Amino acid sequence: MRSDLQCAIVLTICMALIPCLVFTGVKGRDTAEMTVGVYMTAEDKVEEYSLEDYIVGAVLSQMPADFSEEALKAQAVLARTYIYRRSMTEEDSPTKSLHGALISDDEHTYQSFFTPDEARKFYGENYKKARSRVLKAVRAAPWILTYQGEPITPAYHSASSGMTESALCAWGQDIPYLQPADSISDTELKGIESTVTLTLDDMCDISNESFGITLTGSPESWLTTERNKRDYVTSVTLGGTAVNVQQFVSAFGIASPCFTYETSGDTFVFTAKGFGHMVGMSQYGANSMAENGSSCEEILAHYFKNCTLKDE
């Protein structure tokens, strides 16, 4: 297994799955000839991809292509499930700003995706090998993941702190299949712990720009947090005002909501474990399971409780 997290941090997203929590339900349809429209914001145009090409581009952007095949298959299932949900949602209530597409290239809102040119640029001389490995995994896992007959919210993150988190704790919505799951192998990764050091001026500027909060008084009084038994921060009070935990870590550049902090002289030092929102599948945990003999099906069953794989 790769010993560092640099590639996965580049490839994966932290918050983009949150808007997918609202879903209108599955309608009967044949996806065999499905195409995926991606609205390219800079070019102001929609590019169409076959479903297979889209999923390959999505997995190439979301998970290191040299991960084990069973982990790549699990990621392919999640990418397919995501776009299937998007298709159903857009069919029911089209998003005007997408101009008929299912997603845009704004990965802060939608699942990340590489166009062929972007994938070539990212992988360089390894592109053909990377695409071949991912294409094989995509074709070997032609499923979506469902709960009680409906596609799930396919949440994932780069690496956990050793335990994933519930959707209820992270997002305030109780989703039966998004519950804490053991991912202890993540703790063995080099770089699983990261620090961010911010000056007092940095703290003031970010607080004001991101939350409209002016920090006054002693720096020790600026910030208070509460954590659960998994060391996941469940509440943040900044300058006497409660702020959203996910928005806080994003604004201050903290790697995950599993963080602690201390004031040291004229700085705040944040120490985090893991990378991402911690809900759903840990990608490095999935790869560790695959390296130890677990199948795609077993990986998904571990991270998504009581779900069923279904042919698209």
RODO-2510 file (C-alpha; in nm, 4 decimals, decimal comma):
residues 312
     n   res          X          Y          Z
     1     m     0,0000     0,0000     0,0000
     2     r     0,1245     0,3519    -0,0732
     3     s     0,2705     0,5090     0,2380
     4     d     0,1663     0,8695     0,1763
     5     l    -0,1635     1,0467     0,1222
     6     q    -0,0557     1,3191    -0,1181
     7     c    -0,2192     1,1731    -0,4290
     8     a    -0,5485     1,0908    -0,2634
     9     i    -0,5724     1,4346    -0,1055
    10     v    -0,5443     1,5858    -0,4522
    11     l    -0,7974     1,3456    -0,5997
    12     t    -1,0722     1,3360    -0,3419
    13     i    -1,3332     1,5838    -0,2268
    14     c    -1,4453     1,6780     0,1204
    15     m    -1,7928     1,8315     0,1113
    16     a    -1,9297     1,7796    -0,2381
    17     l    -2,1535     1,4858    -0,1503
    18     i    -2,3571     1,6810     0,1048
    19     p    -2,5942     1,8361    -0,1549
    20     c    -2,6850     1,4860    -0,2671
    21     l    -2,8708     1,4019     0,0532
    22     v    -3,2079     1,5039    -0,0895
    23     f    -3,3311     1,2518    -0,3431
    24     t    -3,6660     1,2204    -0,5138
    25     g    -3,6712     0,8449    -0,5590
    26     v    -3,5956     0,5991    -0,8392
    27     k    -3,8023     0,5837    -1,1542
    28     g    -3,7908     0,2953    -1,3957
    29     r    -3,5536     0,3587    -1,6854
    30     d    -3,3051     0,1851    -1,9086
    31     t    -2,9524     0,3191    -1,8548
    32     a    -2,7865     0,0954    -2,1146
    33     e    -2,7623     0,3877    -2,3591
    34     m    -2,7334     0,6558    -2,0925
    35     t    -2,5058     0,9492    -2,1625
    36     v    -2,3765     1,1911    -1,9047
    37     g    -2,3759     1,5611    -1,9764
    38     v    -2,1145     1,7683    -1,7930
    39     y    -2,1563     2,1454    -1,7997
    40     m    -1,8134     2,3035    -1,8448
    41     t    -1,8428     2,6346    -1,6636
    42     a    -1,5481     2,8182    -1,8196
    43     e    -1,6446     2,7204    -2,1758
    44     d    -2,0192     2,7623    -2,1115
    45     k    -2,1005     2,4387    -2,2899
    46     v    -2,2203     2,0864    -2,2197
    47     e    -1,9948     1,7932    -2,3069
    48     e    -2,1523     1,4479    -2,3453
    49     y    -1,9862     1,1239    -2,2366
    50     s    -2,0945     0,7632    -2,2481
    51     l    -2,1785     0,6287    -1,9031
    52     e    -1,8684     0,4084    -1,9087
    53     d    -1,6355     0,6908    -2,0121
    54     y    -1,7864     0,9159    -1,7493
    55     i    -1,7359     0,6630    -1,4686
    56     v    -1,3773     0,6006    -1,5803
    57     g    -1,3106     0,9755    -1,5701
    58     a    -1,4760     1,0025    -1,2296
    59     v    -1,2731     0,7198    -1,0743
    60     l    -0,9494     0,8530    -1,2250
    61     s    -1,0148     1,1828    -1,0467
    62     q    -1,1287     1,0313    -0,7165
    63     m    -0,8936     0,7432    -0,6330
    64     p    -0,5271     0,6698    -0,7130
    65     a    -0,5290     0,4387    -1,0144
    66     d    -0,2633     0,2132    -0,8623
    67     f    -0,4951     0,1103    -0,5799
    68     s    -0,5991    -0,2551    -0,5690
    69     e    -0,8586    -0,3642    -0,8224
    70     e    -1,1272    -0,4423    -0,5640
    71     a    -1,0934    -0,0928    -0,4163
    72     l    -1,1183     0,0593    -0,7646
    73     k    -1,4297    -0,1505    -0,8269
    74     a    -1,5864    -0,0215    -0,5056
    75     q    -1,5125     0,3378    -0,6118
    76     a    -1,6607     0,2669    -0,9552
    77     v    -1,9826     0,1444    -0,7925
    78     l    -2,0044     0,4652    -0,5898
    79     a    -1,9374     0,6822    -0,8959
    80     r    -2,2079     0,4998    -1,0933
    81     t    -2,4510     0,5225    -0,8019
    82     y    -2,3873     0,8947    -0,7736
    83     i    -2,4578     0,9699    -1,1384
    84     y    -2,7649     0,7454    -1,1327
    85     r    -2,9014     0,9540    -0,8453
    86     r    -2,8193     1,2725    -1,0311
    87     s    -3,0002     1,1458    -1,3388
    88     m    -3,3142     1,0709    -1,1410
    89     t    -3,3024     1,4043    -0,9616
    90     e    -3,2539     1,6049    -1,2805
    91     e    -3,5325     1,4130    -1,4507
    92     d    -3,7674     1,5114    -1,1704
    93     s    -3,6488     1,8695    -1,1206
    94     p    -3,3915     2,0051    -1,3701
    95     t    -3,1293     2,2470    -1,2429
    96     k    -3,1456     2,5521    -1,4692
    97     s    -2,7794     2,6422    -1,4257
    98     l    -2,6738     2,3007    -1,5641
    99     h    -2,8254     2,3749    -1,9069
   100     g    -2,9530     2,0202    -1,9465
   101     a    -2,6449     1,8468    -1,8042
   102     l    -2,6440     1,6152    -1,5017
   103     i    -2,3482     1,7797    -1,3294
   104     s    -2,0989     2,0589    -1,3842
   105     d    -1,7219     2,0660    -1,3478
   106     d    -1,7650     2,2506    -1,0171
   107     e    -1,6422     1,9778    -0,7841
   108     h    -1,7345     2,1815    -0,4777
   109     t    -2,0950     2,1022    -0,5704
   110     y    -2,0794     1,7839    -0,7770
   111     q    -1,8748     1,4650    -0,7915
   112     s    -1,5245     1,5255    -0,9255
   113     f    -1,4483     1,4116    -1,2793
   114     f    -1,1524     1,4187    -1,5187
   115     t    -1,2018     1,4828    -1,8870
   116     p    -0,9620     1,2701    -2,0979
   117     d    -0,7310     1,5706    -2,1398
   118     e    -0,7321     1,6402    -1,7653
   119     a    -0,6563     1,2746    -1,6902
   120     r    -0,3679     1,2714    -1,9391
   121     k    -0,2248     1,5833    -1,7812
   122     f    -0,2612     1,4499    -1,4271
   123     y    -0,1207     1,1013    -1,4877
   124     g     0,1347     1,1991    -1,7505
   125     e     0,3285     0,9053    -1,8897
   126     n     0,1289     0,6691    -1,6672
   127     y    -0,2047     0,7687    -1,8219
   128     k    -0,2566     0,4647    -2,0467
   129     k    -0,1790     0,2231    -1,7644
   130     a    -0,3979     0,4145    -1,5209
   131     r    -0,6924     0,4289    -1,7587
   132     s    -0,6591     0,0604    -1,8439
   133     r    -0,6669    -0,0413    -1,4768
   134     v    -0,9674     0,1779    -1,4021
   135     l    -1,1563     0,0709    -1,7149
   136     k    -1,1100    -0,2935    -1,6156
   137     a    -1,2487    -0,2205    -1,2681
   138     v    -1,5446    -0,0238    -1,4067
   139     r    -1,6407    -0,3074    -1,6411
   140     a    -1,6011    -0,5671    -1,3651
   141     a    -1,8402    -0,3840    -1,1298
   142     p    -2,1514    -0,2865    -1,3333
   143     w    -2,3661    -0,2130    -1,0283
   144     i    -2,5243     0,0596    -0,8240
   145     l    -2,5536     0,0382    -0,4460
   146     t    -2,9055     0,0599    -0,3072
   147     y    -3,0853     0,0787     0,0251
   148     q    -3,4460    -0,0393     0,0311
   149     g    -3,4503    -0,0257    -0,3474
   150     e    -3,3143     0,3277    -0,3879
   151     p    -2,9606     0,4395    -0,4777
   152     i    -2,7659     0,5402    -0,1708
   153     t    -2,5857     0,8656    -0,0975
   154     p    -2,2406     0,7360    -0,2047
   155     a    -2,0308     0,9182     0,0529
   156     y    -1,6571     0,8594     0,0682
   157     h    -1,3434     1,0280     0,1949
   158     s    -0,9705     0,9823     0,1596
   159     a    -0,8826     0,8396     0,5019
   160     s    -1,0451     0,8296     0,8430
   161     s    -0,8950     0,8734     1,1868
   162     g    -0,9423     0,5002     1,2432
   163     m    -1,3217     0,5106     1,2576
   164     t    -1,5650     0,6614     1,0094
   165     e    -1,8473     0,8861     1,1249
   166     s    -2,2264     0,8850     1,0974
   167     a    -2,4155     1,1154     0,8629
   168     l    -2,6166     1,2281     1,1649
   169     c    -2,3085     1,3549     1,3433
   170     a    -2,1447     1,5032     1,0341
   171     w    -2,4431     1,6457     0,8482
   172     g    -2,7329     1,6401     1,0925
   173     q    -2,9299     1,3841     0,8923
   174     d    -2,9715     1,0275     1,0166
   175     i    -2,9104     0,7896     0,7266
   176     p    -2,9370     0,4237     0,8304
   177     y    -2,6553     0,2963     0,6095
   178     l    -2,4118     0,5782     0,6906
   179     q    -2,3056     0,4766     1,0394
   180     p    -1,9627     0,4599     1,2068
   181     a    -1,7430     0,1782     1,0775
   182     d    -1,4028     0,0532     1,1860
   183     s    -1,1185     0,1603     0,9557
   184     i    -0,8256     0,1039     1,1866
   185     s    -0,5754     0,0489     0,9046
   186     d    -0,5997     0,4220     0,8290
   187     t    -0,4099     0,4967     1,1495
   188     e    -0,1055     0,3174     1,0070
   189     l    -0,0721     0,5555     0,7129
   190     k     0,2225     0,7912     0,6936
   191     g     0,0868     1,1448     0,7038
   192     i    -0,2477     1,0550     0,8602
   193     e    -0,1893     1,3363     1,1108
   194     s    -0,1532     1,6901     0,9800
   195     t    -0,1137     2,0339     1,1331
   196     v    -0,2186     2,3838     1,0329
   197     t    -0,0592     2,6825     1,2022
   198     l    -0,2378     3,0176     1,1789
   199     t    -0,1350     3,3535     1,3169
   200     l    -0,3817     3,5567     1,5187
   201     d    -0,4206     3,7869     1,2195
   202     d    -0,5014     3,4805     1,0023
   203     m    -0,7648     3,3728     1,2513
   204     c    -0,9232     3,7174     1,2541
   205     d    -0,9197     3,7533     0,8765
   206     i    -1,0689     3,4091     0,8068
   207     s    -1,3316     3,4475     1,0792
   208     n    -1,4425     3,7806     0,9362
   209     e    -1,4290     3,6824     0,5681
   210     s    -1,5885     3,3380     0,6016
   211     f    -1,8349     3,3904     0,8855
   212     g    -1,8695     3,7652     0,9396
   213     i    -1,7402     3,7186     1,2936
   214     t    -1,5077     3,9749     1,4569
   215     l    -1,2777     3,8147     1,7124
   216     t    -1,2150     4,0252     2,0197
   217     g    -1,0691     3,9725     2,3636
   218     s    -0,8197     3,7082     2,4642
   219     p    -0,7305     3,4559     2,1874
   220     e    -0,7967     3,1751     2,4367
   221     s    -1,1633     3,2778     2,4343
   222     w    -1,2011     3,2875     2,0560
   223     l    -1,2675     2,9207     1,9975
   224     t    -1,4363     2,6349     2,1825
   225     t    -1,5213     2,2876     2,0536
   226     e    -1,6952     1,9701     2,1649
   227     r    -1,5931     1,6215     2,0515
   228     n    -1,7575     1,2807     2,0646
   229     k    -1,5952     0,9565     2,1799
   230     r    -1,4382     0,9120     1,8342
   231     d    -1,2682     1,2554     1,8704
   232     y    -1,4890     1,3942     1,5944
   233     v    -1,5667     1,7614     1,6562
   234     t    -1,9428     1,7910     1,6913
   235     s    -1,9719     2,1656     1,7597
   236     v    -1,7647     2,4783     1,7107
   237     t    -1,8187     2,8148     1,8766
   238     l    -1,6161     3,0917     1,7141
   239     g    -1,6136     3,4321     1,8790
   240     g    -1,9191     3,3338     2,0804
   241     t    -2,1157     3,2241     1,7723
   242     a    -2,1938     2,8641     1,6772
   243     v    -2,0704     2,7797     1,3277
   244     n    -2,1047     2,4718     1,1086
   245     v    -1,8221     2,2255     1,1747
   246     q    -1,7730     2,1287     0,8090
   247     q    -1,7656     2,4930     0,7029
   248     f    -1,5202     2,5702     0,9818
   249     v    -1,2656     2,3052     0,8821
   250     s    -1,2976     2,4052     0,5169
   251     a    -1,2502     2,7764     0,5877
   252     f    -0,9484     2,7236     0,8121
   253     g    -0,7844     2,4585     0,5933
   254     i    -0,8077     2,1798     0,8509
   255     a    -0,7884     1,8314     0,6986
   256     s    -1,0795     1,6752     0,8848
   257     p    -1,3302     1,7344     1,1644
   258     c    -1,1228     1,5039     1,3874
   259     f    -0,9023     1,7818     1,5183
   260     t    -0,7644     1,9383     1,8334
   261     y    -0,6056     2,2806     1,8731
   262     e    -0,3880     2,4829     2,1041
   263     t    -0,2749     2,8426     2,1260
   264     s     0,0980     2,8928     2,1245
   265     g     0,2247     3,2481     2,1540
   266     d     0,0656     3,4414     1,8711
   267     t    -0,0544     3,1348     1,6779
   268     f    -0,3270     2,8714     1,6727
   269     v    -0,2066     2,5205     1,5931
   270     f    -0,4666     2,2727     1,4644
   271     t    -0,3836     1,9020     1,4564
   272     a    -0,6133     1,6753     1,2540
   273     k    -0,6338     1,3024     1,1899
   274     g    -0,7649     1,1768     0,8593
   275     f    -0,8675     1,3578     0,5442
   276     g    -1,2237     1,4448     0,4430
   277     h    -1,5640     1,4483     0,6089
   278     m    -1,5205     1,0927     0,7505
   279     v    -1,8614     0,9645     0,6326
   280     g    -1,9051     0,6494     0,4231
   281     m    -1,6145     0,4657     0,2653
   282     s    -1,2561     0,5410     0,3582
   283     q    -1,0666     0,5013     0,0320
   284     y    -0,7407     0,4039     0,1997
   285     g    -0,9349     0,1736     0,4283
   286     a    -1,0958     0,0154     0,1227
   287     n    -0,7563    -0,0330    -0,0361
   288     s    -0,6202    -0,1942     0,2799
   289     m    -0,9170    -0,4322     0,2872
   290     a    -0,8568    -0,5180    -0,0786
   291     e    -0,4886    -0,5843    -0,0178
   292     n    -0,5887    -0,8213     0,2599
   293     g    -0,8209    -1,0209     0,0346
   294     s    -1,1589    -0,8472     0,0670
   295     s    -1,3762    -0,8207    -0,2413
   296     c    -1,5516    -0,5117    -0,3711
   297     e    -1,8761    -0,6507    -0,2319
   298     e    -1,7207    -0,7019     0,1129
   299     i    -1,5706    -0,3539     0,1152
   300     l    -1,9025    -0,1899     0,0338
   301     a    -2,0877    -0,4041     0,2874
   302     h    -1,8406    -0,2969     0,5552
   303     y    -1,8800     0,0765     0,4988
   304     f    -2,2476     0,0859     0,3939
   305     k    -2,4660    -0,1172     0,6262
   306     n    -2,7573    -0,3276     0,4961
   307     c    -2,7194    -0,2129     0,1362
   308     t    -2,7671    -0,4190    -0,1785
   309     l    -2,5814    -0,4201    -0,5083
   310     k    -2,8105    -0,3972    -0,8074
   311     d    -2,7494    -0,4178    -1,1810
   312     e    -2,7953    -0,0739    -1,3326
***
